Amino acid sequence: MTKSASFTLAALASLSVVVPAQVWAKPMSNSDFAIINQCSNAARLVVMSAERNPSSHDERSSFSNGLFEELKKQGKFGKDAPTEIDVLIAQSAVESLISQGGSPVGAQGHDWFLSQASATCALQRRFLNIESK
């Protein structure tokens, strides 16, 4: 077992002693799943844009906003259409990762950026108390 795996296991074990299971075993609501789906769709757009335009913030923003508007107009998202706020939050997360030297290029980079942008969006939506539409 690696050091980081051992640390994670120890941290989770200590949390289970301090935090009752009911606190982190909260069932997901339909609203929670809707937010996750919307944020995942926003993250996909933004990461695709970062992969196509790795060196220009303005081009990334323009591409992802244009793609968002076009897909929304065509109804491609269905009930899981992200909001403009979702796209903005995902863009902010991706820009932060890029400014720290990250790159969405390659399978690992793509997956990392996608998960970070999606999680950031969902957490911000919860923090700002923005419910699903």
N, CA, C and O atoms as a MOPAC input file, in Angstrom:
PM7 MOZYME 1SCF
protein

 N      0.84700 1    -1.17100 1     0.00000 1
 C      0.00000 1     0.00000 1     0.00000 1
 C      0.89200 1     1.23500 1     0.00000 1
 O      1.85100 1     1.32400 1     0.76700 1
 N      0.56000 1     2.19200 1    -0.87800 1
 C      1.35700 1     3.41200 1    -0.96800 1
 C      1.11400 1     4.30600 1     0.24200 1
 O      0.14900 1     4.13200 1     0.98600 1
 N      2.02200 1     5.27300 1     0.41600 1
 C      1.87300 1     6.20300 1     1.54000 1
 C      0.57700 1     6.99300 1     1.43600 1
 O     -0.11000 1     7.20200 1     2.43600 1
 N      0.23800 1     7.44000 1     0.20600 1
 C     -0.97200 1     8.24700 1     0.07300 1
 C     -2.22000 1     7.40900 1     0.32500 1
 O     -3.18900 1     7.90500 1     0.90100 1
 N     -2.21100 1     6.14400 1    -0.09900 1
 C     -3.35700 1     5.26000 1     0.16000 1
 C     -3.48800 1     5.00600 1     1.65900 1
 O     -4.59700 1     4.98600 1     2.19400 1
 N     -2.36400 1     4.81400 1     2.33000 1
 C     -2.38600 1     4.60200 1     3.77700 1
 C     -2.91800 1     5.82700 1     4.50100 1
 O     -3.72000 1     5.71600 1     5.42900 1
 N     -2.46400 1     6.99400 1     4.06700 1
 C     -2.92500 1     8.24100 1     4.67500 1
 C     -4.42400 1     8.41100 1     4.47400 1
 O     -5.14500 1     8.74800 1     5.41300 1
 N     -4.89600 1     8.17800 1     3.24300 1
 C     -6.32200 1     8.31800 1     2.94800 1
 C     -7.15100 1     7.36600 1     3.80000 1
 O     -8.18300 1     7.75000 1     4.35200 1
 N     -6.69200 1     6.12400 1     3.90100 1
 C     -7.40000 1     5.13700 1     4.70200 1
 C     -7.45800 1     5.56600 1     6.17300 1
 O     -8.50100 1     5.45800 1     6.81700 1
 N     -6.32400 1     6.05400 1     6.69600 1
 C     -6.27800 1     6.50200 1     8.08400 1
 C     -7.18200 1     7.71600 1     8.29500 1
 O     -7.86500 1     7.81100 1     9.31400 1
 N     -7.18900 1     8.64500 1     7.33400 1
 C     -8.02800 1     9.83800 1     7.44700 1
 C     -9.50900 1     9.46300 1     7.44500 1
 O    -10.29100 1     9.98700 1     8.23800 1
 N     -9.88200 1     8.55700 1     6.55200 1
 C    -11.28300 1     8.12500 1     6.50800 1
 C    -11.67700 1     7.38900 1     7.78200 1
 O    -12.78800 1     7.56000 1     8.28400 1
 N    -10.76700 1     6.57100 1     8.30400 1
 C    -11.05600 1     5.84600 1     9.54000 1
 C    -11.25000 1     6.81400 1    10.69700 1
 O    -12.14300 1     6.62700 1    11.52200 1
 N    -10.41100 1     7.85500 1    10.76100 1
 C    -10.55900 1     8.81300 1    11.84800 1
 C    -11.83300 1     9.63100 1    11.69100 1
 O    -12.46300 1     9.98500 1    12.68700 1
 N    -12.22400 1     9.93700 1    10.45400 1
 C    -13.47100 1    10.66000 1    10.23300 1
 C    -14.67100 1     9.82900 1    10.65600 1
 O    -15.64600 1    10.36200 1    11.18400 1
 N    -14.60100 1     8.53400 1    10.42600 1
 C    -15.74400 1     7.68900 1    10.76900 1
 C    -15.96800 1     7.63500 1    12.27500 1
 O    -17.07900 1     7.37000 1    12.73300 1
 N    -14.90700 1     7.88700 1    13.04700 1
 C    -15.05100 1     7.92600 1    14.50000 1
 C    -15.67100 1     9.24900 1    14.92700 1
 O    -16.48800 1     9.28500 1    15.84800 1
 N    -15.28300 1    10.34600 1    14.25500 1
 C    -15.71600 1    11.68600 1    14.63600 1
 C    -17.07300 1    12.05200 1    14.04000 1
 O    -17.90400 1    12.66400 1    14.71000 1
 N    -17.29700 1    11.67600 1    12.77600 1
 C    -18.50200 1    12.07300 1    12.06200 1
 C    -19.46500 1    10.89000 1    11.98600 1
 O    -19.10800 1     9.84100 1    11.45100 1
 N    -20.67200 1    11.04300 1    12.51100 1
 C    -21.63200 1     9.94300 1    12.43500 1
 C    -21.95300 1     9.58800 1    10.98300 1
 O    -21.94700 1    10.45300 1    10.10800 1
 N    -22.22600 1     8.33500 1    10.74400 1
 C    -22.49600 1     7.83800 1     9.39100 1
 C    -23.66400 1     8.56700 1     8.73900 1
 O    -23.67800 1     8.73000 1     7.51900 1
 N    -24.64300 1     9.00800 1     9.52400 1
 C    -25.80000 1     9.67800 1     8.95000 1
 C    -25.41200 1    10.98900 1     8.25800 1
 O    -26.09100 1    11.41900 1     7.32600 1
 N    -24.33200 1    11.61900 1     8.70700 1
 C    -23.93000 1    12.89700 1     8.12900 1
 C    -23.40300 1    12.71500 1     6.72400 1
 O    -23.75700 1    13.49500 1     5.84000 1
 N    -22.56800 1    11.71400 1     6.48200 1
 C    -22.02800 1    11.57800 1     5.14500 1
 C    -22.68900 1    10.47600 1     4.35600 1
 O    -22.21500 1    10.12500 1     3.27500 1
 N    -23.74800 1     9.93000 1     4.85700 1
 C    -24.51300 1     8.94200 1     4.11500 1
 C    -25.84900 1     9.53500 1     3.67800 1
 O    -26.81700 1     8.80400 1     3.46500 1
 N    -25.90100 1    10.85700 1     3.54300 1
 C    -27.12700 1    11.54000 1     3.14200 1
 C    -27.52700 1    11.08000 1     1.73900 1
 O    -26.70800 1    11.10200 1     0.82100 1
 N    -28.77100 1    10.66800 1     1.57700 1
 C    -29.21000 1    10.24000 1     0.25400 1
 C    -29.24300 1    11.41200 1    -0.72800 1
 O    -29.53600 1    12.54700 1    -0.35300 1
 N    -28.94100 1    11.11900 1    -1.97300 1
 C    -28.96400 1    12.13500 1    -3.02300 1
 C    -30.40900 1    12.38200 1    -3.44400 1
 O    -31.19600 1    11.44700 1    -3.58800 1
 N    -30.73900 1    13.64000 1    -3.63700 1
 C    -32.07700 1    13.99800 1    -4.10100 1
 C    -32.07500 1    14.11300 1    -5.62700 1
 O    -31.01600 1    14.12900 1    -6.25500 1
 N    -33.25300 1    14.19100 1    -6.20600 1
 C    -33.35100 1    14.40800 1    -7.65100 1
 C    -32.70600 1    15.73700 1    -8.03700 1
 O    -32.10000 1    15.85600 1    -9.10200 1
 N    -32.84000 1    16.73200 1    -7.16200 1
 C    -32.21200 1    18.03200 1    -7.41100 1
 C    -30.68800 1    17.91400 1    -7.42500 1
 O    -30.02300 1    18.55000 1    -8.24300 1
 N    -30.13300 1    17.09900 1    -6.51700 1
 C    -28.68000 1    16.87200 1    -6.49400 1
 C    -28.21500 1    16.25900 1    -7.81500 1
 O    -27.22500 1    16.70100 1    -8.39900 1
 N    -28.93500 1    15.24000 1    -8.27700 1
 C    -28.55200 1    14.58200 1    -9.53300 1
 C    -28.69500 1    15.53000 1   -10.72000 1
 O    -27.87800 1    15.49400 1   -11.64000 1
 N    -29.71800 1    16.37100 1   -10.71000 1
 C    -29.90000 1    17.33300 1   -11.80000 1
 C    -28.73800 1    18.32200 1   -11.84800 1
 O    -28.22900 1    18.63700 1   -12.92400 1
 N    -28.32400 1    18.80400 1   -10.69000 1
 C    -27.18800 1    19.73200 1   -10.63600 1
 C    -25.91900 1    19.05600 1   -11.13800 1
 O    -25.15500 1    19.65600 1   -11.89400 1
 N    -25.69300 1    17.82900 1   -10.73000 1
 C    -24.50500 1    17.09200 1   -11.18600 1
 C    -24.53500 1    16.91500 1   -12.69900 1
 O    -23.51400 1    17.10200 1   -13.36100 1
 N    -25.68400 1    16.56000 1   -13.25400 1
 C    -25.79800 1    16.39100 1   -14.70500 1
 C    -25.56100 1    17.70300 1   -15.44200 1
 O    -24.84700 1    17.73600 1   -16.44400 1
 N    -26.15700 1    18.77900 1   -14.95100 1
 C    -25.98500 1    20.07900 1   -15.59000 1
 C    -24.52800 1    20.53300 1   -15.52600 1
 O    -23.98700 1    21.04200 1   -16.50800 1
 N    -23.90200 1    20.34700 1   -14.37800 1
 C    -22.50200 1    20.74900 1   -14.22200 1
 C    -21.57000 1    19.87400 1   -15.06000 1
 O    -20.56800 1    20.36000 1   -15.58500 1
 N    -21.89200 1    18.60300 1   -15.18300 1
 C    -21.09200 1    17.71900 1   -16.02900 1
 C    -21.15500 1    18.16100 1   -17.48700 1
 O    -20.14400 1    18.14700 1   -18.19100 1
 N    -22.34000 1    18.55100 1   -17.93500 1
 C    -22.47600 1    19.03800 1   -19.30700 1
 C    -21.72000 1    20.34500 1   -19.51700 1
 O    -21.09100 1    20.54000 1   -20.55700 1
 N    -21.78000 1    21.23700 1   -18.53600 1
 C    -21.02800 1    22.49400 1   -18.63300 1
 C    -19.52900 1    22.20400 1   -18.68300 1
 O    -18.80600 1    22.79400 1   -19.48600 1
 N    -19.06900 1    21.30500 1   -17.83300 1
 C    -17.64600 1    20.96500 1   -17.79400 1
 C    -17.18700 1    20.37300 1   -19.13000 1
 O    -16.09300 1    20.68400 1   -19.60200 1
 N    -18.01600 1    19.52600 1   -19.73800 1
 C    -17.65900 1    18.93100 1   -21.03400 1
 C    -17.41900 1    20.00200 1   -22.08700 1
 O    -16.44800 1    19.92800 1   -22.84100 1
 N    -18.29400 1    20.99300 1   -22.14400 1
 C    -18.14100 1    22.08400 1   -23.11500 1
 C    -16.83600 1    22.85000 1   -22.89400 1
 O    -16.08800 1    23.12700 1   -23.83100 1
 N    -16.59000 1    23.17800 1   -21.64200 1
 C    -15.44400 1    24.01400 1   -21.31100 1
 C    -14.12800 1    23.26100 1   -21.52500 1
 O    -13.15800 1    23.83500 1   -22.01900 1
 N    -14.09300 1    21.99700 1   -21.15900 1
 C    -12.86800 1    21.20400 1   -21.35200 1
 C    -12.61600 1    20.99500 1   -22.84400 1
 O    -11.47000 1    21.05900 1   -23.29100 1
 N    -13.67100 1    20.74600 1   -23.61600 1
 C    -13.50900 1    20.61000 1   -25.06700 1
 C    -12.90800 1    21.88600 1   -25.65100 1
 O    -12.03500 1    21.83600 1   -26.51800 1
 N    -13.38100 1    23.00800 1   -25.17200 1
 C    -12.86000 1    24.28900 1   -25.63000 1
 C    -11.38500 1    24.45500 1   -25.26200 1
 O    -10.58900 1    24.94100 1   -26.06600 1
 N    -11.02900 1    24.05000 1   -24.04700 1
 C     -9.63000 1    24.16500 1   -23.60200 1
 C     -8.72100 1    23.24800 1   -24.41200 1
 O     -7.56600 1    23.58900 1   -24.66600 1
 N     -9.22800 1    22.09800 1   -24.81700 1
 C     -8.43100 1    21.18400 1   -25.64100 1
 C     -8.20900 1    21.75200 1   -27.04900 1
 O     -7.14400 1    21.56800 1   -27.63800 1
 N     -9.20800 1    22.43300 1   -27.57500 1
 C     -9.09700 1    23.00700 1   -28.92400 1
 C     -8.32200 1    24.32200 1   -28.95300 1
 O     -7.70500 1    24.65600 1   -29.96500 1
 N     -8.34900 1    25.06400 1   -27.85800 1
 C     -7.71500 1    26.38400 1   -27.78900 1
 C     -6.84400 1    26.48000 1   -26.53800 1
 O     -7.14600 1    27.25500 1   -25.63100 1
 N     -5.76600 1    25.69700 1   -26.48300 1
 C     -5.00800 1    25.62600 1   -25.23100 1
 C     -4.28500 1    26.90500 1   -24.82100 1
 O     -3.95700 1    27.07100 1   -23.64600 1
 N     -4.03000 1    27.81100 1   -25.75900 1
 C     -3.19900 1    28.95500 1   -25.38800 1
 C     -3.93400 1    30.28200 1   -25.28400 1
 O     -3.32700 1    31.28300 1   -24.90400 1
 N     -5.20500 1    30.32400 1   -25.60600 1
 C     -5.90000 1    31.60900 1   -25.61400 1
 C     -7.16800 1    31.58300 1   -24.76800 1
 O     -8.13900 1    30.90100 1   -25.09800 1
 N     -7.14200 1    32.33200 1   -23.67900 1
 C     -8.31500 1    32.45100 1   -22.80700 1
 C     -9.52600 1    32.96200 1   -23.57900 1
 O    -10.62100 1    32.41500 1   -23.45000 1
 N     -9.33400 1    34.00500 1   -24.37800 1
 C    -10.45200 1    34.59100 1   -25.12200 1
 C    -11.05600 1    33.59800 1   -26.10400 1
 O    -12.27800 1    33.51000 1   -26.22100 1
 N    -10.21100 1    32.84800 1   -26.81300 1
 C    -10.72300 1    31.85200 1   -27.76200 1
 C    -11.45800 1    30.72600 1   -27.03600 1
 O    -12.49100 1    30.25300 1   -27.50900 1
 N    -10.92600 1    30.29500 1   -25.88500 1
 C    -11.60300 1    29.25100 1   -25.09900 1
 C    -12.98000 1    29.71300 1   -24.67300 1
 O    -13.96400 1    28.98900 1   -24.82500 1
 N    -13.04600 1    30.91800 1   -24.14000 1
 C    -14.30600 1    31.46400 1   -23.66000 1
 C    -15.30600 1    31.62800 1   -24.79700 1
 O    -16.46800 1    31.24400 1   -24.66600 1
 N    -14.86200 1    32.18800 1   -25.89600 1
 C    -15.72700 1    32.39700 1   -27.05100 1
 C    -16.25100 1    31.06600 1   -27.60200 1
 O    -17.43500 1    30.93900 1   -27.91300 1
 N    -15.36300 1    30.08300 1   -27.72000 1
 C    -15.75500 1    28.77600 1   -28.25400 1
 C    -16.77200 1    28.09800 1   -27.34100 1
 O    -17.80200 1    27.61800 1   -27.81300 1
 N    -16.49300 1    28.05300 1   -26.04000 1
 C    -17.39900 1    27.34600 1   -25.13800 1
 C    -18.74900 1    28.05900 1   -25.03400 1
 O    -19.78600 1    27.40000 1   -24.95800 1
 N    -18.75200 1    29.39200 1   -25.02800 1
 C    -20.02200 1    30.12700 1   -24.97700 1
 C    -20.82800 1    29.93900 1   -26.25700 1
 O    -22.04700 1    29.77100 1   -26.20900 1
 N    -20.14700 1    29.96600 1   -27.40200 1
 C    -20.82800 1    29.74900 1   -28.68100 1
 C    -21.39500 1    28.34300 1   -28.78700 1
 O    -22.52600 1    28.15100 1   -29.23400 1
 N    -20.60100 1    27.36100 1   -28.37300 1
 C    -21.05000 1    25.97200 1   -28.40400 1
 C    -22.23600 1    25.77000 1   -27.46200 1
 O    -23.20000 1    25.08700 1   -27.80500 1
 N    -22.15800 1    26.36100 1   -26.29200 1
 C    -23.25200 1    26.27800 1   -25.32300 1
 C    -24.55000 1    26.82700 1   -25.92900 1
 O    -25.59000 1    26.17100 1   -25.87000 1
 N    -24.48700 1    28.01100 1   -26.50000 1
 C    -25.67800 1    28.62800 1   -27.08100 1
 C    -26.24400 1    27.78700 1   -28.22700 1
 O    -27.45900 1    27.62400 1   -28.33900 1
 N    -25.37100 1    27.25900 1   -29.06800 1
 C    -25.82300 1    26.44800 1   -30.20200 1
 C    -26.48100 1    25.14700 1   -29.74300 1
 O    -27.55000 1    24.78600 1   -30.23600 1
 N    -25.85200 1    24.44500 1   -28.80600 1
 C    -26.41600 1    23.18500 1   -28.31400 1
 C    -27.72500 1    23.42300 1   -27.55800 1
 O    -28.65900 1    22.62600 1   -27.65200 1
 N    -27.78300 1    24.51400 1   -26.81900 1
 C    -29.01400 1    24.85100 1   -26.09700 1
 C    -30.14000 1    25.16200 1   -27.08800 1
 O    -31.27700 1    24.72500 1   -26.90400 1
 N    -29.81300 1    25.92200 1   -28.13900 1
 C    -30.80100 1    26.27700 1   -29.15200 1
 C    -31.33500 1    25.02400 1   -29.86300 1
 O    -32.52000 1    24.94400 1   -30.18600 1
 N    -30.45600 1    24.06000 1   -30.09800 1
 C    -30.85800 1    22.82300 1   -30.77100 1
 C    -31.53800 1    21.83100 1   -29.83000 1
 O    -32.05300 1    20.80700 1   -30.27700 1
 N    -31.54200 1    22.12800 1   -28.53700 1
 C    -32.17500 1    21.23800 1   -27.56400 1
 C    -31.38500 1    19.96100 1   -27.31000 1
 O    -31.96000 1    18.95400 1   -26.89500 1
 N    -30.09200 1    19.98500 1   -27.54700 1
 C    -29.26000 1    18.78500 1   -27.41200 1
 C    -29.08400 1    18.32600 1   -25.97200 1
 O    -28.78400 1    17.15600 1   -25.73300 1
 N    -29.26200 1    19.21800 1   -25.01600 1
 C    -29.05700 1    18.85100 1   -23.61500 1
 C    -30.29300 1    18.20100 1   -22.99100 1
 O    -30.18700 1    17.48600 1   -21.99500 1
 N    -31.43700 1    18.44700 1   -23.56800 1
 C    -32.66500 1    17.96000 1   -22.96300 1
 C    -32.87100 1    18.62500 1   -21.61100 1
 O    -32.62700 1    19.82100 1   -21.44900 1
 N    -33.32400 1    17.83600 1   -20.64300 1
 C    -33.59400 1    18.38600 1   -19.30900 1
 C    -32.32500 1    18.66700 1   -18.51900 1
 O    -32.39100 1    19.28300 1   -17.45500 1
 N    -31.18000 1    18.23500 1   -19.01000 1
 C    -29.91100 1    18.42000 1   -18.29600 1
 C    -29.09800 1    19.59500 1   -18.84200 1
 O    -27.87200 1    19.61200 1   -18.72700 1
 N    -29.77800 1    20.56900 1   -19.43300 1
 C    -29.08000 1    21.73400 1   -19.97200 1
 C    -28.44500 1    22.53400 1   -18.84300 1
 O    -29.11700 1    22.88800 1   -17.87500 1
 N    -27.14900 1    22.82000 1   -18.96700 1
 C    -26.51800 1    23.66600 1   -17.94200 1
 C    -27.02100 1    25.09800 1   -18.07300 1
 O    -27.54200 1    25.49700 1   -19.11400 1
 N    -26.85700 1    25.84600 1   -17.01800 1
 C    -27.19500 1    27.26900 1   -17.05400 1
 C    -25.94800 1    28.04600 1   -17.45500 1
 O    -24.84800 1    27.49700 1   -17.50500 1
 N    -26.13600 1    29.32400 1   -17.73900 1
 C    -24.98400 1    30.18700 1   -18.04000 1
 C    -24.04000 1    30.23600 1   -16.84500 1
 O    -22.82200 1    30.30900 1   -17.00500 1
 N    -24.62000 1    30.19400 1   -15.64200 1
 C    -23.79600 1    30.20800 1   -14.42600 1
 C    -22.92700 1    28.94800 1   -14.35100 1
 O    -21.76000 1    29.01700 1   -13.96500 1
 N    -23.50100 1    27.79800 1   -14.72100 1
 C    -22.73500 1    26.55300 1   -14.71400 1
 C    -21.52500 1    26.65800 1   -15.64000 1
 O    -20.41500 1    26.27000 1   -15.27600 1
 N    -21.75400 1    27.18300 1   -16.83100 1
 C    -20.66900 1    27.32800 1   -17.80700 1
 C    -19.62000 1    28.29500 1   -17.27600 1
 O    -18.42300 1    28.03800 1   -17.40400 1
 N    -20.04800 1    29.38800 1   -16.68700 1
 C    -19.11300 1    30.37300 1   -16.12500 1
 C    -18.27100 1    29.76900 1   -15.00000 1
 O    -17.06000 1    29.98300 1   -14.94500 1
 N    -18.91100 1    29.01600 1   -14.10500 1
 C    -18.17600 1    28.38500 1   -13.00100 1
 C    -17.18400 1    27.35900 1   -13.53700 1
 O    -16.04300 1    27.30200 1   -13.07900 1
 N    -17.61300 1    26.54600 1   -14.51000 1
 C    -16.71800 1    25.54300 1   -15.10500 1
 C    -15.54600 1    26.22600 1   -15.80900 1
 O    -14.41000 1    25.76000 1   -15.72100 1
 N    -15.82300 1    27.33400 1   -16.51100 1
 C    -14.74500 1    28.08100 1   -17.17500 1
 C    -13.73900 1    28.59700 1   -16.15400 1
 O    -12.53000 1    28.52400 1   -16.37400 1
 N    -14.23000 1    29.10700 1   -15.06100 1
 C    -13.36100 1    29.62300 1   -14.01300 1
 C    -12.46600 1    28.51400 1   -13.45100 1
 O    -11.27800 1    28.73000 1   -13.21300 1
 N    -13.03800 1    27.33900 1   -13.24200 1
 C    -12.25800 1    26.21000 1   -12.72100 1
 C    -11.16900 1    25.80700 1   -13.70700 1
 O    -10.02600 1    25.57200 1   -13.31400 1
 N    -11.52200 1    25.72700 1   -14.98800 1
 C    -10.54600 1    25.34300 1   -16.01200 1
 C     -9.45000 1    26.39700 1   -16.13800 1
 O     -8.27200 1    26.05700 1   -16.24400 1
 N     -9.82600 1    27.66000 1   -16.12600 1
 C     -8.82100 1    28.72700 1   -16.21000 1
 C     -7.87100 1    28.67700 1   -15.01700 1
 O     -6.67300 1    28.92000 1   -15.16300 1
 N     -8.39300 1    28.36700 1   -13.86400 1
 C     -7.55400 1    28.23700 1   -12.67600 1
 C     -6.55800 1    27.09000 1   -12.83600 1
 O     -5.38200 1    27.23700 1   -12.50300 1
 N     -7.02200 1    25.95800 1   -13.34200 1
 C     -6.12400 1    24.81100 1   -13.55900 1
 C     -5.04800 1    25.13400 1   -14.59200 1
 O     -3.88400 1    24.77100 1   -14.42100 1
 N     -5.44600 1    25.81800 1   -15.66300 1
 C     -4.47600 1    26.19200 1   -16.70800 1
 C     -3.45800 1    27.17500 1   -16.14700 1
 O     -2.26600 1    27.06600 1   -16.43600 1
 N     -3.91600 1    28.13600 1   -15.34900 1
 C     -2.99200 1    29.13100 1   -14.78000 1
 C     -1.99000 1    28.49100 1   -13.82400 1
 O     -0.92000 1    29.04900 1   -13.57700 1
 N     -2.33600 1    27.31800 1   -13.28500 1
 C     -1.42400 1    26.58400 1   -12.40200 1
 C     -0.52800 1    25.62400 1   -13.17300 1
 O      0.19800 1    24.82900 1   -12.57500 1
 N     -0.57900 1    25.69900 1   -14.51100 1
 C      0.29700 1    24.87500 1   -15.34300 1
 C     -0.32500 1    23.57400 1   -15.81600 1
 O      0.35300 1    22.76200 1   -16.44500 1
 N     -1.60700 1    23.35700 1   -15.52600 1
 C     -2.26800 1    22.13800 1   -15.96600 1
 C     -2.62000 1    22.18500 1   -17.43800 1
 O     -2.69100 1    23.25500 1   -18.04300 1
 N     -2.83900 1    21.01300 1   -18.00400 1
 C     -3.22200 1    20.91900 1   -19.40200 1
 C     -4.28100 1    19.83300 1   -19.56800 1
 O     -4.14200 1    18.74300 1   -19.01400 1
 N     -5.34100 1    20.12500 1   -20.32900 1
 C     -6.38000 1    19.12900 1   -20.55100 1
 C     -6.03800 1    18.13900 1   -21.65600 1
 O     -6.83900 1    17.26300 1   -21.98100 1
 N     -4.85800 1    18.27800 1   -22.22600 1
 C     -4.46300 1    17.41500 1   -23.33600 1
 C     -4.08300 1    16.03100 1   -22.81700 1
 O     -3.40300 1    15.90100 1   -21.80000 1
 N     -4.53300 1    14.99900 1   -23.53200 1
 C     -4.26900 1    13.62200 1   -23.13100 1
 C     -5.39100 1    13.09900 1   -22.24900 1
 O     -6.13600 1    13.87000 1   -21.64400 1
 N     -5.49800 1    11.78400 1   -22.18700 1
 C     -6.60600 1    11.15800 1   -21.45100 1
 C     -6.61200 1    11.54700 1   -19.97300 1
 O     -7.66300 1    11.87900 1   -19.42600 1
 N     -5.46200 1    11.51000 1   -19.33400 1
 C     -5.40200 1    11.82500 1   -17.90700 1
 C     -5.72300 1    13.29500 1   -17.65700 1
 O     -6.47700 1    13.61900 1   -16.73900 1
 N     -5.16000 1    14.18100 1   -18.46400 1
 C     -5.44800 1    15.60700 1   -18.31600 1
 C     -6.90900 1    15.91500 1   -18.58400 1
 O     -7.53000 1    16.70100 1   -17.86800 1
 N     -7.45500 1    15.29000 1   -19.62400 1
 C     -8.87000 1    15.48200 1   -19.95800 1
 C     -9.76300 1    15.07500 1   -18.78900 1
 O    -10.64900 1    15.82600 1   -18.38100 1
 N     -9.52000 1    13.88200 1   -18.25600 1
 C    -10.34500 1    13.37700 1   -17.14900 1
 C    -10.20200 1    14.24500 1   -15.90700 1
 O    -11.18500 1    14.52000 1   -15.21900 1
 N     -8.97000 1    14.67700 1   -15.62100 1
 C     -8.72700 1    15.51200 1   -14.44400 1
 C     -9.47100 1    16.84200 1   -14.56700 1
 O    -10.15300 1    17.26600 1   -13.63400 1
 N     -9.33600 1    17.49500 1   -15.71800 1
 C    -10.00000 1    18.78100 1   -15.92500 1
 C    -11.51200 1    18.61700 1   -15.85800 1
 O    -12.20200 1    19.43900 1   -15.25600 1
 N    -12.02700 1    17.55800 1   -16.47600 1
 C    -13.46600 1    17.31500 1   -16.48300 1
 C    -14.00200 1    17.12600 1   -15.06300 1
 O    -15.02200 1    17.70600 1   -14.69200 1
 N    -13.30500 1    16.31300 1   -14.28100 1
 C    -13.78400 1    16.06300 1   -12.91400 1
 C    -13.65900 1    17.31200 1   -12.05200 1
 O    -14.54800 1    17.59500 1   -11.25000 1
 N    -12.57700 1    18.05900 1   -12.20200 1
 C    -12.39800 1    19.27100 1   -11.40700 1
 C    -13.43100 1    20.33900 1   -11.75300 1
 O    -14.00800 1    20.95700 1   -10.85800 1
 N    -13.66600 1    20.55700 1   -13.03300 1
 C    -14.63200 1    21.57700 1   -13.45600 1
 C    -16.05200 1    21.19000 1   -13.04000 1
 O    -16.82400 1    22.03600 1   -12.59000 1
 N    -16.38900 1    19.92100 1   -13.19200 1
 C    -17.72500 1    19.45700 1   -12.82400 1
 C    -17.94800 1    19.55100 1   -11.31700 1
 O    -18.98800 1    20.03000 1   -10.86600 1
 N    -16.97300 1    19.09300 1   -10.54500 1
 C    -17.10200 1    19.14100 1    -9.08600 1
 C    -17.15000 1    20.58500 1    -8.58400 1
 O    -17.93300 1    20.90800 1    -7.69000 1
 N    -16.31700 1    21.44700 1    -9.15300 1
 C    -16.31600 1    22.85700 1    -8.74800 1
 C    -17.68400 1    23.47900 1    -9.00400 1
 O    -18.22000 1    24.19800 1    -8.16000 1
 N    -18.23500 1    23.19700 1   -10.16200 1
 C    -19.55500 1    23.73600 1   -10.51200 1
 C    -20.61200 1    23.24900 1    -9.51800 1
 O    -21.38000 1    24.05000 1    -8.98500 1
 N    -20.65200 1    21.94200 1    -9.27200 1
 C    -21.67500 1    21.39400 1    -8.37000 1
 C    -21.51600 1    21.94200 1    -6.95200 1
 O    -22.50700 1    22.27200 1    -6.30000 1
 N    -20.27900 1    22.04100 1    -6.47400 1
 C    -20.05500 1    22.57200 1    -5.12800 1
 C    -20.44200 1    24.04400 1    -5.03700 1
 O    -21.04100 1    24.47500 1    -4.05100 1
 N    -20.09900 1    24.81100 1    -6.06800 1
 C    -20.45500 1    26.23500 1    -6.07000 1
 C    -21.96700 1    26.41400 1    -6.12500 1
 O    -22.52200 1    27.29200 1    -5.46400 1
 N    -22.62500 1    25.57900 1    -6.91400 1
 C    -24.09500 1    25.66300 1    -6.97800 1
 C    -24.68800 1    25.39600 1    -5.60000 1
 O    -25.62700 1    26.07700 1    -5.18800 1
 N    -24.15500 1    24.41800 1    -4.89000 1
 C    -24.64600 1    24.10700 1    -3.54100 1
 C    -24.31200 1    25.24300 1    -2.58700 1
 O    -25.15800 1    25.65900 1    -1.79400 1
 N    -23.08100 1    25.74900 1    -2.65700 1
 C    -22.64000 1    26.82100 1    -1.77500 1
 C    -23.47600 1    28.07800 1    -1.99400 1
 O    -23.86300 1    28.74700 1    -1.03600 1
 N    -23.75200 1    28.39700 1    -3.25800 1
 C    -24.53200 1    29.58500 1    -3.58600 1
 C    -26.03300 1    29.32000 1    -3.46900 1
 O    -26.85100 1    30.22600 1    -3.63000 1
 N    -26.38000 1    28.05600 1    -3.18500 1
 C    -27.77700 1    27.63300 1    -3.03900 1
 C    -28.58700 1    27.90200 1    -4.30100 1
 O    -29.70800 1    28.40600 1    -4.24000 1
 N    -27.99900 1    27.55500 1    -5.45300 1
 C    -28.67900 1    27.70200 1    -6.72900 1
 C    -29.28300 1    26.35000 1    -7.06700 1
 O    -28.56300 1    25.40600 1    -7.39100 1
 N    -30.58700 1    26.25800 1    -6.99400 1
 C    -31.28500 1    24.99800 1    -7.25500 1
 C    -31.34000 1    24.71300 1    -8.74300 1
 O    -31.13300 1    25.59600 1    -9.57600 1
 N    -31.62000 1    23.47200 1    -9.05200 1
 C    -31.81800 1    23.05700 1   -10.44000 1
 C    -33.08600 1    23.68000 1   -10.95400 1
 O    -34.02100 1    23.92100 1   -10.19100 1
 N    -33.12600 1    23.94700 1   -12.26200 1
 C    -34.33300 1    24.55500 1   -12.84500 1
 C    -35.41000 1    23.54000 1   -13.06600 1
 O    -36.49000 1    23.88200 1   -13.54800 1

